[in-house]
Amino acid sequence: MPYADCPMTRFLNATSTKHSIQHTIAVYQVVQMLLAVEGDDARTAVLRRAGISPALLESPLARVTQTQFARLMTALVRHHRDEFWGLGSAPLPLGSFAVCCRMLVGHRKLGDALRAGLRYYHALLVDFVPRLQVSGGVAYLRMGSRHPLTARQAYAVRVFMFLSYGVMCWLAARRIPVDEVVYQDSDVARRSDASKLFQAPIHLMDGEWGYRFDAKWLDLPVVQSHESVETFLREAPACLLVKYRDQASLTERIRRLLRRYLAEEMPSLEEVSDMLATTPQTLRRRLQREGQGYQMIKDALRRDVAVEFLTQSDLPLLEVAARVGFSEASTFHRAFKGWTGLTPGAYRQAHNEPEDIDA
């Protein structure tokens, strides 16, 4: 086999400076998704269909890849015969998401499509009511509960927030900038990836969930068609995780910039400010608006690159450590365990357990 065509070369080429490393997802989200799966054997079977080792769930800080997360969504729909993964008081019929998407492409404006989609789900959701409120030039997709919610049902609300946002971006074929995400629980907000998914800060409010954005986006045209919806449905839900992440956001720009320096000492915030022709104060302020901090970006990048090397290559641990900027394996071990709760070796071992992935 020519060197240029070997699997390792293809992987290393894919992780070059031009490659955008995928964001990993907290195992906390996996635990929440499994709330309605009863019995250890059933949970293990669902996890293996998604290619996720049950051992990862023992570490609260562990991460999974976006591919594993998307597989888990599909596996849970099949397990429960419910498009809401058994989280709600009543199941969502199989095919309801597809019916809704096919209906939405018949509208001309995003606002009209969004309101039609919410009316459609009003008849299906028994635990909460999603409503679009517009006031003072701000659109607020608010989730109001019909009754006190269990932990399972509250997670279903957050899932609906994510799915509705993904569909909205798909209809307009662009990312809709979110100004603020509303959560009612501070502990859930702290452990959630919502700030990264929506690329906006989280605001706490009692008794409600939702997200706010500029109402001007409701006038965008719906650019999808009856033909493109079928492609979308074949790719969902995986496409919702990555397709409309804002590559132009400051967080993503810094992440791409730092990728070049990963194997060496990373530049300081002041040096990055110079590279981006701004001041450190402005940089901090803009990152705060995106719910991020400079050290958070550096740590998350090193963690995600390390996870990718550990799960998609056979590189020795010392080489993985060097490639993510650690000169000593012991330092890398401590850092990785602080990020994920597992040592690099234990993480690789857990990932390499036999999988049972449905085609």
N, C-alpha and C positions, 0 to 999 in steps of 0.2 A: 504494500500500500504506500503510495507516495506520501511524504511527510505532510505536505499541504492538505492532504485529504483525510488524515487520520482524525478520529474523534476528538482527541485532546487538543489538536491544533485548531479545529473548528471552535471548540469551547473557548480557548484562550483568545482567539480572534474576536469572538462574540463579546468578550469582556474587556475589549480594548477601550481606549479613552473615549471613543465615539459611542460606546454602548451605554445605554441608560439602564442601570441596575433596577430591577423591579423592587418595589416596596414590599416587605414582608408584612404579615398580619398577626396580631397578638393571638396566642392560643386561647385567651379569654373569650374571644369571639366564637371560637370553636365550641368551648364549654357551653356558652349561651345557646348556640344553635342546637345542642344536643339535649336541652332541658326536657324536651317531650319524649325522648327515646328512653323507654323503660327496660332496665336489665343490662347487666354488664356485657352479656353475649351480644345483644342487639347493638349496643354502642360500639363494641369492637368490630362487628361486621360492617357497620356503616362507615366507620373510620377507615377500615382497610379498603373499602370500595373507593374511598377518596385518596388513598395512598398516604394516609396519616398514621403514624405509629401511635397507639394508645399510650405509650410511655411518655410522649410529649405532654400529655395532659396533666402529668404529675408535677410539672414545673410551671408555676403561674407566669413566668417570664418568657416561656418558649414562644417561638414564632413558627408560622407555616407560610408556604409560598402561595402566591395568588392562584396558581394552577390547582393546588390542593384544595384551596378554599372554594373555588368554583366547582370542583368535583364533589365536594361535600354538599353544596347546595343541591346538585342534581341527585345525589344519593339519598338525601333526606326527602326530597319530593317523592322519589320512588318508594322509599320505606313507609312513609305515612299516607301515600296517595292523597297528598294535600299540598297545595302550592305555598302554604305558610308553615310547612314543616311541623305541623301538630302544635304550634305555639298558641293558637287562638282557641276561643271557646267553641268555635265551629270551623270545620275545614273549608278552605277555599277550593272549589272544584278544579280538577285538572283541566287545563285548557283555558281557564279564565284570563290569565295574563295574555295569552295569544289573541283571544277574542278582543280584549281591550285595545291592544296595540293595533290590530287591524282596523278597529273603529277610529282610532285617533288620527290615522293618516288621512282620513277624509276631511279633516278641518284645515282651514287656511292659515289661521294664526295660532301661535303657541298658547296664548291665554285661553282661547276657545277649546283647544284640544285638552288642556290641563283641566279645565272645569268639567268637560265631558267625562274625562277619566275619573275624576273624583266622584261625580254623580254615579257612575257605574259601580264604583267600589262601596258607595254608601249602602247599597242593597246587599253587599256580600260581607262586610265587616260588622261584627256584632260587639266588639270590645271598645272600639274607638271610632271617631268620625274625623276624616281629614277634610279641611275646608281651606279655600283660598281667600284670604282677606287682603284688600288693597286699600291703603290709606297713606296720604302724604307722599305719594310717589314710591312707596315701599310695598312690595308684595310679600306676604307672610303665609307660607303653607303650614297651617297649624293643625296639630293632632290633639283633639279633645277626647277624653275618655268617657265612655257611656256609664262606667261603674268603676269602683276601686279595682285596680289591675294587679294581678299576680306578677311575679318576676318574669314568668314565661310570656305573658301578654304584653308586658312593658317592652320586652325585647322585640316582640312582633311589631310594635309601633316603630321602633328604631329601624327595623328591617324595611318597613314600608317607606320610611323617609328616604333611605338609601335607594330603593328601587324606583320611587317616583322621581327622584333627582336624576338618576341614570336615564330613565325614559325621556324626561324633559330635555336633557342634553342631546339625546339621540334624535328626537323630533326636529330640533333646530340644527343638528349636525355641528354643534359647537358647545364648548363648556359655558354654562351660565354661571357667572361669578356670584358666589354666596357671600353675603356680608356678615352673617351671624348664624350660628346653630344654637337652638334652644333645647336644653335638657333640664329635667327637674331634679335629678339626683346627682349630687356632687361626686359620690364615690364611683358611680357608673361613668360619669364624664371623665374622671381622672384615668380610668382604665380603658376607656374607649379609644378607637382610632378615628372617631368622627371628625376631629379637627383636621386630620390628614386627608380623609376621604373628601370632605367638603372644602378643604383648604381655607378654613375660616375659624375664628375663635369661637369657643363655646360660652354661652351665657346661661346662667341658672335661673329658672323660674318655677315656682310651685305649680304643680298640676297640669303642665302642658309640655309638649315637645313641638319641634318644627324647625324651619329655617327661613331666613329673610334674604331677599335679593331685590335689586332695583326693578321696579314695575315696568320699566321701559322694555325689558326683555320679553314681556308678554306679547308685544306687538311683532316679534320675529315671525317670519313665515315658517310654516311646517314644510320642510323640504323633502321629507320621506314620502314614499309612494307605496302602492299595493304590491309592487315588485320588491322594493328594498326591505319591506317589513319581513318578508320570508327569510331573507338572508340574516337579518337581525335576530329573528327567533331561533335560527339554527346556531348562532354564536352566543346567545344569552345562556347563562348569566355571566360567563367569563368576560365578555366584552365590556360589561358595566363596570368592572373593577379597574380597567386600565384605559379604555378608549378615550375618555374625556378628562383625564387628569391634565391640569393646566401646565403644559411644558414651558409656558412663558412666565409662570409665577417666579417670584424671587427665590423661593425655597428650591424649586427645581433647577433654576439657573445656577445657584450656588452648589447644589448637589452635583451637577455636571462639571462645574469648574473644579471642585475638590477631587473628583474622580481622577483627574490627571496627576494629582499629588498623593495618591493613596499609598503608594509604596515608600513614601518619604515623609519628612516632616511637613504637616499641612500648614498653609499660610494662616496668619492670625486674622482676626476680624478686621483689624485696621488695614492689613494688606489686601484682603478681599474687597474692602471698601474702595481702595485705590483702583483695583482692577475693574470695578464696576462704576467708577467715576462718581462716587457718592461719599458721604461722610459716615463714620461709624455710628453716630447718633441716628441718622436717617435710616441706616441699614437695620439697626436694632428695632426702630419703630415700625418699619415696614414688615419685618419678620414677625413682630408681635401681632400685627394685624392678621397675619396668616396663621397665628397660633403656634409659632415656631421660635426657636432660639438657635444661635449659631452652634453652640456645643451640642445641642440636640441633633442638628443636621449632621455634624461630623460623626457622632456616635452611631446614629441610625445608618449612615452610609457604610461605615466600617462593618457594622453588624450584618447588614443586608448582603454586602459583598462576601463576607465570610460564610454566611448561610449558603449563598449560591455556589461558592467553591466547595464547601463541605458536602453539598447534596448533588452536585452535577459534575464533579471531577474526582480523580483519585490522587490528587496532589497530597504529598506528605503534610502533616500538620505544621511542621516548621516552615514549609514553603507557603502555606496558606497564611501563616502569621506574617511572614515577610511581605506578602502581596497586599496585606491590609495595613501595613505600616508599623509592625511590631518587630523589633530586632531580637527579642527573646521570647521563646515559646511560653515560659512561665507567665510573663506579663500578658500575653495574648490569652492564655487560659483563664487568668483572673478576670480580664475584661470581658471575654465572651460569656463566662459564667455569670458575671454581673448583668449582662444584657439579656440572657436567655434562661438563666437558672441551671444550665447544663454546661459541662466542659465541652470543648470542640469534639473530642473523641466520642463522648457519650451521645452528643447530638448526631454525629455521623452514624453511629451504630444504630440509634433509634430510627433514623431515616432509612437505613438500609435493611430494616426488617422486611420479610416477605410481604408483598402487597397483593391485593385482590381487587384490581381496578376493572370496572365494567368498561366495555368498549364504548 
